[in-house]
Amino acid sequence: MSSLNTDGPVGIRFAFGTLTVLPVRVTRWDRDAARAGMRWAPLAGLVVGLCAAAAGGLLLLLGTGPLLAAVASAAVPAVLTRGLHLDGLADTADGLGSGKPAEDALRIMKQSDIGPFGVVTLLFVLLAQVAALYELYGRGWAYGATAAATAGVAARLALTLASRTGVPAARPEGLGAMVAATVPVRQALGVALLVTAGCAAWGQLFGGYGALRLALCVLAGAAAAELLLRHCVRRFGGVTGDVFGGLAEAAATAALAALAVGSW
């Protein structure tokens, strides 16, 4: 199959088939498809984010307040991923919080239960997301919807950047091993530039510093995910599927928090 086909339909199928529960069949499961899929990951994030924005906007239209709209916008991404990113965040927190050597920490992360570190991390992350969305929906539907969509994109951009060459897999199997070190650094940075520019272009609709604010929120998400990524690589020796989930949630939360600070 040509690289064009891989970069197009196959890559999009891989991105949506592995990062969402949308009925998209993954037609190829190999490193080339994974490389293309991780390049298209922000597109999957945009669709998830737009669904979250639509849920929040619909509730506001029906007369509910910004708090319920915020809860809905935070819940939709969890539903559209079967909670896998949140589960990955909890498992990563348990592994990091255990203080165990890498092999033992990875074993803890594979267990089906969630420990105290995971529970506390989930609690505060979800509270932070809902609080930020509540603040933004309180300023108007357009602000909350834009935040929900941007957070979805920022979350999946973190996965593209974490799939760059030079970042090893912690295990020889699983989704983490399939996508780890597949995307050349220049391509990962190119995707980041396109995503940031696209968000900045949308931000211009808000006038003032809207473009700069949206660009900075994407960068804040990427920075938060990068810090977590480096810590996980040091502790675990590389990335896993759980780590990818944690990175997505960290990026989304940081992007929302950055948007909620100050006024546009």
N, C-alpha and C positions, 0 to 999 in steps of 0.2 A: 504494500500500500504506500502511496506517495506521502511525502511529508505534508503536502497541502491538505490531503484528506485527514491526516492525523491531527493537524493543527486546527482543523475546522470541526466537522461533525463529531469525529471520534473524541476530540478533546472536550468539546462541550458536553457530550454524553457522559464522559468520565467525571467531569466536574459536577454535573447535576446528579448523576447516579450515585456518587460516593458522598457528596456533601449535603444532599437533601433527600427527602422521602418522595419527591415528585416522581411520577411514573415514567422514568427515563431509563432505558435499558443500557447498561454498559456493554458495548460491543467488543471491546478489546481490554484485556487486563495484562498489560506489560509496561515496561519502563518508558517506552516511547509515548504510549497513550497517557501514562501518568504525568509525563513532562508537559504534554499539551494540556491535560486537564488542570494541572496546577497553574498554568498560565491563564486559563479561563476562570479560575476560582472566583475572582471578584464579580464576574457576571452572575454566577450563582448567588453570590451574596447580595447583589442588587435586587434580584428577583425576591429573595427572602425578605430583604429590607422593605421593598415596596408592598409586599403582603402585610408586613407588620404595620406599615404606615396606613394601609387601607383599613385594617382592623381598628386602629386607634381613631382614624377619621370617621369611620362609620359610627362608632359609639358616640363621638361628639355630635355627629349629625342627629343621632337619636335622642340627644338631650342629656347624656351623662356628663359628668365632670371630667376634668383632666386626669384625675387619679385612676379611674377605671380605664380610660384610654391608654394611660401609661402601662398599666398592668397587661392589657391586651397586647400592646406593641412589644412588651418584653416576653410574653408567653408565645407569640406566634413563631419566632425563630426556634424556640425549644420544640414546638410541635412539628415544625417542618424539618427538623433534624432528629426526631425521636429522642430528643434530649441527649444526644451523643456528645455534643460539645460540653454541656454542663457535666455530664458523667465523666468526661475526660478531665475537666477542670478539677472535679472532686478527687479523682484518682491521682492526678498529678500533685495536688495539695497533700494527700495522704503520703505519697512517696517522698516528697520533699520534707514534710514535717516529721517523718519517722526518724530521721537522722541516721538511718542505716546505710551500709555500703550499697553501691549501685545495684548489685545482683539481688540483694534482699529488698531494696526499695522497689525494684521492678517487679518482684514477686508480689509485694503488697499491692502494687497498682493493678495487677491482674486479677486480684480477688474480687468477687462479685459484690461484696458489701462495701459500704462507705464508712470510713472512720471519722473521728471527731474533727480532724483537720479539714477533711472534705466537707463536712456538714457546715462548719463555721464559714469556710470560704464561700460555699454556695450561698449561704444566707446573706453575707455582706455584699457579694457581687450582685445578686439579684436585687437587693435593697438599693444599691447604688444605681443600677440601671433604671429601676422604677422611679427613684427620686429624681434623676436627671430628666427622664422623659416627662414626668409630672411637671417639673419646672418649665420645660420647653412647650408642652401642650398648653400650659397656663398662659403662655405668651401668644398663642394662636395656633390653629391647626397646621398651618404651613411650617411652622418651626418644629413642631413635634414630628410631623411626617418626614420632613427633611432629615431630622436627627435619626429617626428609625432607619431610613433608607441608607444614610451615610454610615451608620454603625454596622449594618449588614455588609456593606462593601469593605469597610475597614477590617472587619473580622476575617474575611476571606483573603484579603490582601496579605494579612499576616501569614496565612498558609503558603501563599506564593513565595514570600520572602524566606520562610522557614524551609522551603523545598530547594533552596539554592545549593549549588555545588559547594562543598566544604563543610556542610552540616551533616554529620553521619547519622546512621540509624543506631538506636540502642539495642535493637533485637534484629535477628536475621529474617523475621517473618512479620506479617501484619501489614496494615495500610501504611504505617510509618516507614517500614522498610521499602515498600513499593515506591513511595514518592520521594524519599529522602535523597538529596543531592542530585535531583533530576534536572532542575532548571538552572541553566548557566547564570552566573551572577549578573551579567549585563542585561539579560532578558528579564530577570526578576526586578532589577532596578528600572528597566524600561516600563514594565507593567505598573510599578509604583508611581512612576512619573505620569503615565497616562491617567491612572486613577485619581491622583492628586489634582491634575489639571482639569479633569472632568468635574470633580466636586467643586473646584474653584469656579469653574464656568457656571455651574448651577447657583453657587453662592452669590454671583453677581445680580441675580434676580432680587435679592434682598437689599441691594444698594449698600452704601457705606462700606463697612469692612466685611461684608458677607463672604466675598470670595476668599479673603485672607483667613477668615475664621474657619471656613470649611476645610481649606487646605491644611491649616494647622491642626485641626482635629484629626484628620487622616494621619498626619505625621505623628501626633500624640499617640494614636493607636498603634502605629508601627513601632514607635519607640518603646512603649510598654511591653509589646510582644517580644521585641528584641531583647530587652532586659531579662524577661522570663526565659526566653529561648537559651540565652547564654548560660543562665544559672542551671537550667535543665541539662544542657550538654556537659557542664562541669560535673554535675551530680550523678547523671545516669550514663554518661558516655555518648549520648546522642538523643535522637528524638524517637517518639513512639506515637501511635494513634492518639493515645490519651494526651500526650504533650500538645499535639496539634489542636485538640479540643480546648485545652487550657489557653493556648495562644489566641485562639479565636475569641474566647470570652474576655480575655484580658484586653485585647485590642478594641473590642466593642465597648467595653466599660470605660476605658480611657478616652475613647472618642466622644462618647456621650458626656462624660464629665467635662471634657474640654469645651464642648458646645454649650454646656449649662453655665459656665463661668462668665460673668459679665453680661453685657447686653450687645445686641448686634447693631 
